[in-house]
Amino acid sequence: MTVKDHHGLEMTGASARAAELYQTARERFHCYAGDSFTPLEEALADSPRFVMAHVLKAWMTLIAANTEVAAMGVAAFQIAKDLPMNSREAGHVAAIGSLLAGEVRAAARIMEDVALAHPHDVLALQAGQTLDFLLGDSRMLRDRIARVLPSWSRGRPDWHAIQGLLAFGLEETGLYDRAEAAGREAVELEPTNNWGQHAVAHVMVMQGRNADGIRWMRHENSAWQPEAQLGVHNWWHTALFHLGLGETDEVLKLYDGPIYGEGTTFAFDMVDAAAMLWRLQLLGVDVGDRFGRLADNFAREPRGQSAFVDTHAMLAFVGAGRSDQARALLETQAAALQGPGDNAYFVREAGLPAIQAIHAFGDGAYAKAVELLRGVRSKTHRFGGSHAQRDVLDLTLIAAARRSGDVRLEKALLAEREGAIPLPEYARALAA
């Protein structure tokens, strides 16, 4: 007898018990909350030929992790690709194969087609949106979810997950009111939904609502905090709000606690840590030896695989004064330009000039940093990330213009910000 999930999707190779365990793991992954691995490993122990359990393990471990964790995803893919599977499952496996080959755009398109054929496959939607994030494709972050909405209704299981995904896509396309409404609905239905919580935080960052952001993250709903898989990033958002109010002591406290107190080598954890320390250093805050410890962790992981991550590695190396590592990173980018997969495109279009600009800034060559950043600032979405994350480059440009003595450009950039993202109080202090 073929086992199906609560949306009627067939799960090849699963027993009824394994399917139930898998569903628990998948629902926790949708929320980025709780322990997904234990029930997933139990499902695989029960049903070793359960294709979607191996697929879920791959999606959980291949993006934004470190080398050791990513190896688990590679192993899961190697098992899954040789198992019997249906067309939906084959789509997932093919997309993972493309991702492993560095073909992020191809993987995103495959998942797009899987979701078109199976609009209730929430994992396909979630994985696809993650790939859109890696591509910086704001339109698909929204439209990937919007196109399946006619097949959904509020009473259907996982509606909160759909609303959380939709909220982030709406926010990244500037539809802030709708994004906040969808994100709040997601959290109302499932308070542990870290993605919905995070989407509302993004809205508040982009609108400069720092006090509202602190209330939202710390008081209005704190259910996201325990066992949060997205905890580092959500606490990073919380710190951004405190930084926007000039509360740098609280920012450092959060950095030394839930943001980077443990100092992981997970790619996106290091990205958040580097971006926060760089903002603090632009402000003139003494960050002690924090950049050094972060640079050590960046150095432990291979580079040349993600222009977005490497840009933040340069922030860490420059911040720590690691000139040898900074030069080596530049050499890595030259090699990446000739490498396979989409990262060569990401490096050429956005990564290399951004990395060169940060390096120049660290050397005190502020006019050079200005020239490089002005040339790339409208294209940085091409190496992934969110508007809030890429904003560190705009803040660096403003600081470089000021330090280079280009008062006219600095004033123009500050005026520009007033019509886009309200400039945080700490950034105003930089301009004073």
N, C-alpha and C positions, 0 to 999 in steps of 0.2 A: 504494500500500500504506500502511495506517495504522500509524504508529509508536507503540509503547507503551513505558512505562517499566518498571522491574524489578518493579513491582507489578501490571502489566497494565493500567494506566490509559492511555487514548488521549491523544495529544498532537497536536492539530490544527495543521497548518501546519509541522510539524517534519520535517527530514530526519533520517536515522539519526545523522549526525555532530552535528547541532544538538542532538538529543535527548541524546546522550552528554555534550556540553558543559553542557547545562542540568542534567543530573543531577549533574555535578560541582559546579556552582554551588549547587544546592539542598542537597546534602549538606553543603557548607561552611556554608551558612546555618543548617541544622539545628543545627550545632555552634557557631554564632557564632564561627567560627575560619577563618582563611585568607582568601584573595582570592576572593570570589564574583563580583565584577564582571567580571574579565577573561574567564573562560569564558562568562559570561552574554552579554556584548557580542559575543563571537565567535559564539555561537549565533544571536544576532539578525542579525549580519552575514550568516551563512550562510542563515538562514531568517527573513526580515523579517516573515512572516505567522504566526509561531510564537506562538500566543496565550499559552500558559503561561509563555513566557519574558518577555513583557511583564508578565504578572501577577506573576511573581516579582520583577521589577524594581520594580513598584509596592509590593508588600509590604515590600521591603527598604528603601525610601526614604521612605515616607509617614509612618512612626510614629517619633517621638522624634528626628527629624533637625532640620535648619535649613531656612530658606526656600529656599535654593539647591538643596539635595539633594531636598527635597520636590517641587520643580518637575519633577524628573526623573520622579518617580512619577506626577505629573499627566499628563505627556506620554505615559508608557507606557499609562496608562488610556485616554487619548484615542485612541491607536492601537488598543488591544485591543478596545474596545467596538464597532468597526466591522468586525471580522474575523469570518469564519465560525468557529463554535465549537460544542462539544457542551454538554449540560446542566450537566455538572460545571464546565466552564470558565466557562460563563455565570454560575454561582453565584458564582465568585470575582470576576468582573467586576462583578456586581451589588453584592457586598459592598464592593468598593473604591469604587464609585460612592456608596454610602450613607456610607461613611467620609468621603469628600470633601465630602459634604453636611453633615457634622457629626452624622450619625445613627449613633452608635457602637452603640447597642443593636440597631438594625435590622441593621447589618453583622454583629454577633455572632450574631444569630439565623440569618441566611442561611448563615454558615459552619457553624453547628450542623447545619443541614439537609444541607449538602454532605457533611459527615463522616458523618452517619447513612446517607446513600446510598452513600458511598464511604469506608468506614472505613480504607482503606489510603492515603488521601490525607494524607500527613504534613504537607504545606504547609497544608492546610485546618485541621488540628488546631493547628499552630503559630500560624498567623495568628489563628485563633479564640481561642486562649489569650491571645495578646497583647491582643486586644480585651477579653477578660475582665479582664485586668490594668488596662486603661484605665478599666473600669467598677468596679473594686474588687470584682468578683463572685467571692469566694473559692470558693463552692460550684461554680460552673461551671469555675473553674480546675482543679478536681479531676475533676468528673463528665464534662466534655467528653472527657477522656481515658479515664476509667474505663469509659465505656459502649462503647468500641470494643475493649476488651481481649480479649473472646472471639474476635475476628477476627485476633488476633495471637499469635505464639509467639516464643520466644527465638531460634530459628534464622532468623527472617525478616529480610531486610535492613531497616535503620533501627530495629531493636528498641531500640538504645541511645537513639535520639531519643525514642521513645515513653516509655521509662523516665525520661528527663530531664524531659519534660513532666509526667509523672505525679508525679514527686518534688516538683515545685514546687507542684502542686495539693494534694497531701497535706500539705505543710508549711503552706500557707496555711489549711488547715482543721484544724490542730493535731494531725495524725496523724504525730508526729515520728519515731517508730521506723520506720514503714513508709516515710516520706519519705526518711530517710537510707539505708535499704536500697536503695530504687529509684535514688536518686542515685548511690550507690556502684556499683551494677550498671552504670548508664549509663557511668560513667567507666572502670570496669574493661573494658568492651567497646570504648569509644572515648575514650581519655585526653584528646583535645582537645575533648570535649563541654563547652563552657563553661556550658551551661544546667544540666546535671547537677551540675557542680562548684558552681555558684551555688546550687542547691537545697539541697545539703548545708550550704553556708555559712549559708543562712537558718535551717536547723534549729539550728545551733550558736549563732547569734545569739539565737534565741528561748529557748534553754536556758541562756544565759549561759556557754557553754563557750569562753571566749576563748582559752585556751592551746591547746585542741584545734583551734580555728578557725585559729590561726596555723600549726599543724603541717599542717593540711589544705590550706591555700591556698599555703603556701610550700615545703613539704617532701614531704608524702605524694604529691601529684601536682602537678607544675609544668608538665606538658605543655600545660595550657590557656593558658599565658602567651604564647608566641610567636604573633604574628599574631592576637591575640584581638580579635574584633569586640565582645565584651562586656568588654573589658579594663578600661575605666574603672570599670564597676560592680563587677566582681570585685575589683579593687584597693581600691575603696571598702569592700567587705566586709572585706577584709584589714585596712584601717585601723581599721574599727570594732572588730575584735578587739584591736588594739594599744591603742586608746583605752579599751576596757573594762578593760585592765590598767594604765591610767594612763600609757602610754608615748607621751606627746604629741609628743616630738621625732621619733619614728618616724612618727607620723601626719603631721606637717608635711612630713617627707621624702617620704612617699608622695604627699601632696597636690601637692607641687612636682615630682613625677616623673610616674608613670603615671596619676594621677588627673586632675590639671588643669594639668600643666606646660605643655602646648601651648595651653590656653585656648580650646577650641572653642566654637562657638555651637550645638552639638547640644543639644536640649532636655534630654535625660536626663543628659547629662554635666554641664550646669549645675545640674540638680537635685541630683545627688550632691555636687557641689562646695559648693553653698550649705548643704546639710544638714550636711556635715562641718564647715565653718567655724562654723556656728551652734552646734554642739555644743561646739566648742573655745572659742568666746566665752562660752558659758554657764559653762564651767569657769574662765574668767578668763585663758585663754591669749592672749597677744598674737599676733594673726594678721597684723600688719603691714598692708600695703596690698592684701592678697589679696582682701578683699571689694570693694575699689574696682575692681580689674581684672575681677572677676566681674560686678559691677553694670554695667560698661561693655558686656560681652557680652550680658547680658540686655536691655539697652536697644537693642541692634542688631536684636533680633527682635521681631515683632509680639506683642502681648499681647491677652488677651481671648478666646483660643481654647482654653485648657486651664486650668481652675481649679487643677489639681494643679501645673502648671508655674508658674502665676502666684503661688501660695502661696510657692513657693521663690524666685521673683523678689523678693517682699516681704522674705524673709529677707536677700537680698543687698542690697537698697536700704536696709533698716534697718541692717544690719551695716556698710554703707559710709557711713552718715549722709547718704544722698541723700534729703532730705525732699521735694524737688520731685518726684522720680521716684516716691517712695512715694505721695504724694497723687495723682499722675496714674494710678497703678496702681489706686487705689481708685475713681477716676472711670471707669476702663476696666471695672471689675467692674459698676458701675451700668449701663453700656451693654450689657454681656454678658448681663445679666438679661433684656434685651428682645430679644436676638439669636436667630437660628435655631439649630436643632440641639440636641443634648443638653447642650452646655456651659451653657446657661441653667439647666438643672436642677442640674448639678454646682455651679455658683456659688451658687444659692439654698440648696441643701441643706448644703453644706459649705464651699465656697471663700470666699465673702464673709465669714462670721464668722471663719474661720481667718485670713484676710488682715487683717481689722480687729483681731484679737487680737494678731497680730505687730506691727502698726503701733502699737497701744496700748503693748505691751511696750517697744518702742523709744522711745516718748515718756515712759516711766517711769510710765505709768498702769497699774500692776500689778494693782490690784483690777479694773479694767475688763477687762484681759486674762484674768484668772481667770474672770470672769463669762462672757465670750464662749467661752472654751475649754471650760468646764464644759458649756455648752449644745450644743456641737458635737462633743465628743470621741467620742461613741458613733456619730456619723454620718460621720466623715471618710472611711470606706471608699468613700463614694458618689462621691468625685471621683478614685478610682483609687489606684494604688500598692500597695505591699506593707505588711504589718504592720511590718516593720523600718524602712521609709521613713517611715511615718506616726508612728512612735514619737517623732520629733523634737517633735511637738506635745504629747505627754504630758510629755516632759522639760521643755518650755517651761512647761507648766502647773505642774509641781512648782516650778520656779524662780520663777514669778510668785507662787505662793502664799507662798513663803518671803520674797520681797522685799516683798510687800504686808503682811507681818506676820501672816498667817493661819496661825498655828502649828498649830491643830487640823486644818485642811484638809491642810496639808503632811504632818503625821504620818499622816493617813488615806491620803493618796496613796502615801506610802512603804510603808505596811503593805500596801496593795493590790498594789503591785508585787511584793512578796515571794511572793504567791500566783500571780502571772502570769508576768512576765518578770523573772528575777533582775536586780536593779539593778546596773549596772556599777560598778566601783570609783570611776570618775571622778564618777559621779552621786552616789554616797555622799559623796564629798568635798564636792560642792556642798551637801549637806544638813547638813554638819558645822558 
